[in-house]
Amino acid sequence: MENKKYNKPAIIGLIFSIISIFGFGLSGIIGFILGIVSLTQIKYTNEKGKGMAIAAIIIGFIWSIIIGVLRKLVAAGF
């Protein structure tokens, strides 16, 4: 039985995506990109961390959209 290691970009992407929930700049976009990169790496290296990569993509994307919409609403005066 192989002892698979976790994909580092998946872990880092998840961390950046979670940080984006607290409103820290571009961290959601960074987490989204790292999630995509890690999914590609996991496909070829057969490492663990696919769930973390998917979570990083989802959280990063959703929070980037929410932050973008909120900024537009604030700029419009709502």
Biotite code that builds the C-alpha atoms (Angstrom):
import biotite.structure as struc

atoms = struc.array([
    struc.Atom([0.000, 0.000, 0.000], chain_id="A", res_id=1, res_name="MET", atom_name="CA", element="C"),
    struc.Atom([1.383, 3.354, -1.048], chain_id="A", res_id=2, res_name="GLU", atom_name="CA", element="C"),
    struc.Atom([1.642, 6.199, 1.390], chain_id="A", res_id=3, res_name="ASN", atom_name="CA", element="C"),
    struc.Atom([0.343, 9.108, -0.706], chain_id="A", res_id=4, res_name="LYS", atom_name="CA", element="C"),
    struc.Atom([1.151, 12.648, 0.293], chain_id="A", res_id=5, res_name="LYS", atom_name="CA", element="C"),
    struc.Atom([-1.130, 15.650, 0.046], chain_id="A", res_id=6, res_name="TYR", atom_name="CA", element="C"),
    struc.Atom([-0.724, 18.065, -2.836], chain_id="A", res_id=7, res_name="ASN", atom_name="CA", element="C"),
    struc.Atom([0.780, 21.293, -1.454], chain_id="A", res_id=8, res_name="LYS", atom_name="CA", element="C"),
    struc.Atom([-0.946, 23.716, -3.851], chain_id="A", res_id=9, res_name="PRO", atom_name="CA", element="C"),
    struc.Atom([-4.289, 22.163, -2.822], chain_id="A", res_id=10, res_name="ALA", atom_name="CA", element="C"),
    struc.Atom([-3.569, 22.899, 0.835], chain_id="A", res_id=11, res_name="ILE", atom_name="CA", element="C"),
    struc.Atom([-2.319, 26.420, 0.119], chain_id="A", res_id=12, res_name="ILE", atom_name="CA", element="C"),
    struc.Atom([-5.244, 27.114, -2.224], chain_id="A", res_id=13, res_name="GLY", atom_name="CA", element="C"),
    struc.Atom([-7.732, 26.035, 0.427], chain_id="A", res_id=14, res_name="LEU", atom_name="CA", element="C"),
    struc.Atom([-6.047, 28.265, 2.997], chain_id="A", res_id=15, res_name="ILE", atom_name="CA", element="C"),
    struc.Atom([-6.134, 31.271, 0.659], chain_id="A", res_id=16, res_name="PHE", atom_name="CA", element="C"),
    struc.Atom([-9.783, 30.606, -0.169], chain_id="A", res_id=17, res_name="SER", atom_name="CA", element="C"),
    struc.Atom([-10.717, 30.427, 3.514], chain_id="A", res_id=18, res_name="ILE", atom_name="CA", element="C"),
    struc.Atom([-8.777, 33.642, 4.166], chain_id="A", res_id=19, res_name="ILE", atom_name="CA", element="C"),
    struc.Atom([-10.836, 35.319, 1.433], chain_id="A", res_id=20, res_name="SER", atom_name="CA", element="C"),
    struc.Atom([-13.953, 34.821, 3.548], chain_id="A", res_id=21, res_name="ILE", atom_name="CA", element="C"),
    struc.Atom([-12.494, 37.344, 5.990], chain_id="A", res_id=22, res_name="PHE", atom_name="CA", element="C"),
    struc.Atom([-12.045, 39.892, 3.201], chain_id="A", res_id=23, res_name="GLY", atom_name="CA", element="C"),
    struc.Atom([-8.320, 39.820, 2.506], chain_id="A", res_id=24, res_name="PHE", atom_name="CA", element="C"),
    struc.Atom([-7.943, 41.225, -1.006], chain_id="A", res_id=25, res_name="GLY", atom_name="CA", element="C"),
    struc.Atom([-7.187, 38.882, -3.858], chain_id="A", res_id=26, res_name="LEU", atom_name="CA", element="C"),
    struc.Atom([-6.758, 35.762, -1.768], chain_id="A", res_id=27, res_name="SER", atom_name="CA", element="C"),
    struc.Atom([-9.963, 34.234, -3.182], chain_id="A", res_id=28, res_name="GLY", atom_name="CA", element="C"),
    struc.Atom([-8.665, 34.510, -6.730], chain_id="A", res_id=29, res_name="ILE", atom_name="CA", element="C"),
    struc.Atom([-5.299, 33.082, -5.680], chain_id="A", res_id=30, res_name="ILE", atom_name="CA", element="C"),
    struc.Atom([-7.057, 30.167, -3.956], chain_id="A", res_id=31, res_name="GLY", atom_name="CA", element="C"),
    struc.Atom([-9.196, 29.590, -7.067], chain_id="A", res_id=32, res_name="PHE", atom_name="CA", element="C"),
    struc.Atom([-6.135, 29.493, -9.347], chain_id="A", res_id=33, res_name="ILE", atom_name="CA", element="C"),
    struc.Atom([-4.168, 27.251, -6.980], chain_id="A", res_id=34, res_name="LEU", atom_name="CA", element="C"),
    struc.Atom([-7.165, 24.912, -6.801], chain_id="A", res_id=35, res_name="GLY", atom_name="CA", element="C"),
    struc.Atom([-7.179, 24.527, -10.573], chain_id="A", res_id=36, res_name="ILE", atom_name="CA", element="C"),
    struc.Atom([-3.404, 24.038, -10.667], chain_id="A", res_id=37, res_name="VAL", atom_name="CA", element="C"),
    struc.Atom([-3.555, 21.414, -7.924], chain_id="A", res_id=38, res_name="SER", atom_name="CA", element="C"),
    struc.Atom([-6.375, 19.493, -9.630], chain_id="A", res_id=39, res_name="LEU", atom_name="CA", element="C"),
    struc.Atom([-4.226, 19.250, -12.743], chain_id="A", res_id=40, res_name="THR", atom_name="CA", element="C"),
    struc.Atom([-1.220, 18.113, -10.713], chain_id="A", res_id=41, res_name="GLN", atom_name="CA", element="C"),
    struc.Atom([-3.268, 15.562, -8.770], chain_id="A", res_id=42, res_name="ILE", atom_name="CA", element="C"),
    struc.Atom([-4.522, 14.094, -12.030], chain_id="A", res_id=43, res_name="LYS", atom_name="CA", element="C"),
    struc.Atom([-0.950, 13.318, -13.122], chain_id="A", res_id=44, res_name="TYR", atom_name="CA", element="C"),
    struc.Atom([0.804, 12.633, -9.791], chain_id="A", res_id=45, res_name="THR", atom_name="CA", element="C"),
    struc.Atom([-2.019, 10.680, -8.098], chain_id="A", res_id=46, res_name="ASN", atom_name="CA", element="C"),
    struc.Atom([-1.531, 12.594, -4.844], chain_id="A", res_id=47, res_name="GLU", atom_name="CA", element="C"),
    struc.Atom([-4.189, 13.172, -2.187], chain_id="A", res_id=48, res_name="LYS", atom_name="CA", element="C"),
    struc.Atom([-6.053, 16.448, -1.862], chain_id="A", res_id=49, res_name="GLY", atom_name="CA", element="C"),
    struc.Atom([-8.644, 16.416, -4.632], chain_id="A", res_id=50, res_name="LYS", atom_name="CA", element="C"),
    struc.Atom([-11.393, 17.437, -2.187], chain_id="A", res_id=51, res_name="GLY", atom_name="CA", element="C"),
    struc.Atom([-9.310, 20.318, -0.865], chain_id="A", res_id=52, res_name="MET", atom_name="CA", element="C"),
    struc.Atom([-8.612, 21.492, -4.403], chain_id="A", res_id=53, res_name="ALA", atom_name="CA", element="C"),
    struc.Atom([-12.309, 21.411, -5.303], chain_id="A", res_id=54, res_name="ILE", atom_name="CA", element="C"),
    struc.Atom([-13.188, 23.253, -2.089], chain_id="A", res_id=55, res_name="ALA", atom_name="CA", element="C"),
    struc.Atom([-10.539, 25.897, -2.853], chain_id="A", res_id=56, res_name="ALA", atom_name="CA", element="C"),
    struc.Atom([-12.020, 26.405, -6.313], chain_id="A", res_id=57, res_name="ILE", atom_name="CA", element="C"),
    struc.Atom([-15.598, 26.676, -5.053], chain_id="A", res_id=58, res_name="ILE", atom_name="CA", element="C"),
    struc.Atom([-14.884, 28.920, -2.062], chain_id="A", res_id=59, res_name="ILE", atom_name="CA", element="C"),
    struc.Atom([-12.440, 31.117, -3.966], chain_id="A", res_id=60, res_name="GLY", atom_name="CA", element="C"),
    struc.Atom([-14.800, 31.574, -6.903], chain_id="A", res_id=61, res_name="PHE", atom_name="CA", element="C"),
    struc.Atom([-17.913, 32.232, -4.837], chain_id="A", res_id=62, res_name="ILE", atom_name="CA", element="C"),
    struc.Atom([-16.233, 34.707, -2.498], chain_id="A", res_id=63, res_name="TRP", atom_name="CA", element="C"),
    struc.Atom([-14.546, 36.513, -5.381], chain_id="A", res_id=64, res_name="SER", atom_name="CA", element="C"),
    struc.Atom([-17.952, 36.944, -7.035], chain_id="A", res_id=65, res_name="ILE", atom_name="CA", element="C"),
    struc.Atom([-19.603, 38.056, -3.772], chain_id="A", res_id=66, res_name="ILE", atom_name="CA", element="C"),
    struc.Atom([-16.855, 40.576, -3.019], chain_id="A", res_id=67, res_name="ILE", atom_name="CA", element="C"),
    struc.Atom([-17.019, 41.900, -6.582], chain_id="A", res_id=68, res_name="GLY", atom_name="CA", element="C"),
    struc.Atom([-20.793, 42.340, -6.444], chain_id="A", res_id=69, res_name="VAL", atom_name="CA", element="C"),
    struc.Atom([-20.632, 44.006, -3.028], chain_id="A", res_id=70, res_name="LEU", atom_name="CA", element="C"),
    struc.Atom([-17.991, 46.448, -4.240], chain_id="A", res_id=71, res_name="ARG", atom_name="CA", element="C"),
    struc.Atom([-20.161, 47.358, -7.250], chain_id="A", res_id=72, res_name="LYS", atom_name="CA", element="C"),
    struc.Atom([-23.187, 47.867, -4.987], chain_id="A", res_id=73, res_name="LEU", atom_name="CA", element="C"),
    struc.Atom([-21.242, 50.076, -2.605], chain_id="A", res_id=74, res_name="VAL", atom_name="CA", element="C"),
    struc.Atom([-19.859, 52.094, -5.506], chain_id="A", res_id=75, res_name="ALA", atom_name="CA", element="C"),
    struc.Atom([-23.398, 52.516, -6.847], chain_id="A", res_id=76, res_name="ALA", atom_name="CA", element="C"),
    struc.Atom([-24.538, 53.868, -3.488], chain_id="A", res_id=77, res_name="GLY", atom_name="CA", element="C"),
    struc.Atom([-26.565, 50.949, -2.109], chain_id="A", res_id=78, res_name="PHE", atom_name="CA", element="C"),
])
